[in-house]
Amino acid sequence: MALSTKQIEKISKALGDAHRLKILQHISKKGGSGQCSEIQEESTLAQPSVSHHIKVLIEAGLIEPEKEGRNHKYNLNEKLLKEYTISINQLKFN
């Protein structure tokens, strides 16, 4: 499935922030799944800022939330990341 231009734009904007990239790297290092509390501990940001960055990543489809009791877990959307990478690689500059 090819991504729309709007999807590529939204993902690119989400990836355009160092804090969000660090969140994605943390989740990736944890095997593609990270707890909200772990993400907060790894970050130098206040909890509301972490929540904002996570929300942007969810809205872009890069991570998917999962609730485990009272805890929140976030899973990397590897399929979307692969589709995004393919879409970016298909750009040709003349």
Buried (B, 14 or more C-beta within 10 A) or exposed (E): EEBEEEBBEBBEEBBEEEBBBBBBEBBBEBEEBBBBEBBBEBBEBEEEEBBBBBEBBBEBBBBBEEEEEEEBBBBBBEEBBEBBEEBEEEEEEE
